[in-house]
Each structure stands twice: as structure tokens, then as C-alpha cells.
Amino acid sequence: MIKKLDKLILRSFVGPFIATFLISTFVLVMQYFWLWIDDLVGKGLDFFTIMEFIGLVTAITVPLALPLSMLLSSIMTFGKLGESFELVAIKSAGISLERFMRPLLLVSFFLGGVAFLFANNIIPVVNLKRERMLYDIITSKPALNIKVGSFYDKIEGFVIRVGQKDKESKNIGDVVIFEKNYDLQDNLLTAKTGTMEMTPDKLSMEFTLRDGYHYEESGSSRGDNTQFVRMHFKTYRKLLDMSSFKLKQSGEEGFKYSPQMLTFRQLIPAIDSLKRQNSFYQKRTDNQLLPYIGFVQYQDSSWQKYSAKKLPTSYLATLSDSIKRLAYMQALGQINRANSDLDFISKDYQSLQNSIRSHLIEAHRKFTLSVACIILFMIGAPLGSIIRKGGLGSPLVFSIIFFVLFYLLNTIGERLARQGVLSCFAGMWLSTFVLLPVGLFLTYKAIRDSQLFNNEAYFRSFRKIRLLFKKKEIIENTEQAD
């Protein structure tokens, strides 16, 4: 049953956790957009497309935001209780820190399970949709932005120059439109004034030009008999196709085979099937190299062993100079061809190993972020009870330090695992191996009421050391005087 003490700690924890979770998610989403800002700006995306993309990115950051919010909120909760001397009152009533941490420890296990279910079941689907949408956004053309006095060539088949344009970008003047039909000459439209606006279906750009000329040359490009036409007009209407500027949705079939789009249950058979291909590469190497080794064809033959009493010291000693040169040339050609085949096989084998490591990394990632919720709580809770500071001052500083350490170790370990320097298990669990002893050490110090971050305790220690040095100096001076 939930006791009043458990309700107290849970009530103190919920508010900071929700606030820090929202802040952490916002920061991580902004970090993602800073990486892709150049590919997203200027594409003329509508509001619903932007909100859908933000929602997908937010869902991806949830497993990483949970450990960070768990760390910061636990430091704030225990720091605030320590600052208000509630921890002292609870300990004086005979309740240990382990009992006080128990409800939040259960919450950390629960959030770790939520993080695993999220990373295993939701993130693969979200990654699939996000990659497809990001590809569509990157490959789409920038939004129409015709600047005054410059040539605009983003519309396929046309080059446009506008000399004047009002603030609403509708009325234009001194207009030049080149139509590239890849014939004898590009058709040319010039006009003094006009209007430019999108059609209601947003698929075409309508130019209504006034008081201008239309130049066109027609005829065969192989002969000299061509016809040049110049036509003056008072009003001329021109439609330009803008369908290529509209965001197109690609199918999801081409993005399904990435390890990031697979659940843990799908990753295990995929890893097994990839590992079984190692024996295939061994057989392939043997089959491709054996034709270049001439004596292999005689290893199972019925030839009898040569039993001469005196054999030459070298096979080459029995050959003439011309035959030696020919043998050298043939051997060099065989070696070059064998090396070419070996390079091709080694590249395929390296690609296979990279694919195996990518699948193993994604399989371990399903668990590392879940365990990180528990590890960072084991750091945050005792740290908050030691520093005894609430609010966003000291807790924010300590949480940033430990989370940056966790993030760096996680990133470095993943890169070393991808490069094959470390095994995938060691690389992906590197941050856990480093931070778990830190969490156990801080928990031990908090249970023992350690003054780990008490300036006065360090001052007293330094004063004792200074007194020892002074006593030693007095003794030495006394001995020298005697």
C-alpha cells in the first residue's frame, strides 16, 4: 500500500519531472532542427506538414529525454527536500534513505520499461515515416522567391527576370521570360508591366503581361532556312507549371530495410542471417582464388612422386633466362588479377560486417536508454540529498555535467563500435559501465550522510593539513637550533 511518505515523495517529484521532460524534449528537438535547418528552410511547407514533422521528431527524442528529465528532476526533488530540512526530519524518525528512495526507484524502473517499449515498438515506425518525409522535403524544390533584378531558374524550362515588384509580389514590371525549348533559339517574352499570382489549385503560376513583345525563331537546326517572328501584344497570359514545387509523398517500401526501422524481435533473425553469410564469403574466396594457383589441379592427381637422389636447389635454376622472364610475367599477371578479385571480395565482406554491427548497435540501443533511466536516477537522487539545493541553480549544473558525460560516452562508444574498435556490446554499454560505479558511490555517500560537497568540511581538512605542515616546520627549526 502507498503510505504518506511515498505520496510525499511522489507529489514532490511529479511537477519537476513533467517540467524537465518538456524542457528536455524541446531542447533535443531544437538540436535536431539545427542539423537540418539548411534543408528545411525555404521549401514553402504548409502548417500541417511542419506540425507532422515536428511530431515525428518529438517522438524520436522521447527515449533520450526520459533519462535527462529523470536525472534533473530527482536532483531537484531531493535537493529541495534537503534544503527544507525534510530529509533531516525523515532520517531523525528512523527512516533510512533507501526506504525514502524506494518509490522513485520503482518509478525509474517503470519509466525504463516505457522507454524500452517506446524504442522497440514506436520508434521504428516513427523513423520510417520521418525518413520518408525528410527525403521528400530535401528533394523538393525551394519555394518560389523571384528577387528583383536577378535571374530565377528554379522553374523547369524557364528563366525569369523581374525588374520591379511591389510588396505583395503581385504587380511586376520590366519582365523578361526565357522559355528553354532546346530548339534553335530560346523563346523570349518581354513586357513593361504585368501581374504574377498562383492559380487556385496551386499547381500553376499565372503571368498576365501587358505592352510587350514575343520573340520566336523556328525552323530546322541543320539548315539556314529559319523563320524569326516578333509579335507585339497588349495583353499576354502565360501559365507556368508549378507542380514540381509541391511536396510529393514517396512510398515507404524503399526505407523499410534499415536497422533503425526494425524491432528487437525483427533484429535477431536479421543478425543471424547476416552472420551465416560469413561462411559463404569463405567459400567464395576459395573458389575465386583457386584458378590462379596452378599446382592445385595436381594435388589429387595420380602422378607418382619424383624420387631422384639429387634435386636442384631451386626450380628456377633449371629454367633458361627467357623462360624465367616469361614465368615472372605470368606470375605477376596472376597476382594482379588475384588482388583485384580479393579487393572486390574484401569490400563486400567489409560491407557485410558494417551491416552486422549496425544491426547489433540498434539491438543494444533498445536497452541502453532504458537502463540509463535507472542509472541516472541512482546518480541524481543521492546527489540531490548531498548538495541539498533546490530550484534550477546547482541541480541544473550537476545534471548538465552528468548528462553531457553520459551523452559523450554513449556517442564515443557507438562510434568505436561502428568502426570495429570495440565490440558492439562494449561500445553501446560504455556509458553504463562508467556511470554505474559513480551512482553506487554517490548512493553510499548519501546513505552515510557524507559531506561530499560541503565547503566547510574541505576547509577543515585543508586547515588540519596546514597545521600538520606548520608543526613539521617548527620541529625542523627546533632541531636545527639545537
Protein Blocks (a to p, Z undefined) as FASTA:
>chain_A
ZZfklmmmmmmmmmmmmmmmmmmmmmmmmmmmmmmmmmmgonlpafklmmmmmmmmmmmm
mmmmmmmmmmmmmmmmmmmmmmnommmmmmmnopafklmmmmmmmmmmmmmmmmmmmmmm
mmmmmmmmmmmmmmmmmmpccdddddehiacfkbghiacddfbdcfkomacchiadddde
himbdcddddfbdcddddfklpaccdddehiaddddeddfkbmbdcddddddfbdcdddd
fklmpccdddfklmmmgfklpcfklmmmmmmmmmmmmmmmmmmmmmmmmmmmmklmmmmm
cbdcdfbfbdcfbfklmpcfklmmmmmmmmmmmmmmmmmmmmmmmmmmmmmmmmmmmmmm
mmmmmmmmmmmmmmmmmmmmmmmmmnopghjllmmmmmmmmmmmmmmmmmmmmmmmmnom
acfklmmmmmmmmmmmmmmmmmmmmmnopafklmklmmmmmmmmmmmmmmmmmmmmmmmm
ZZ
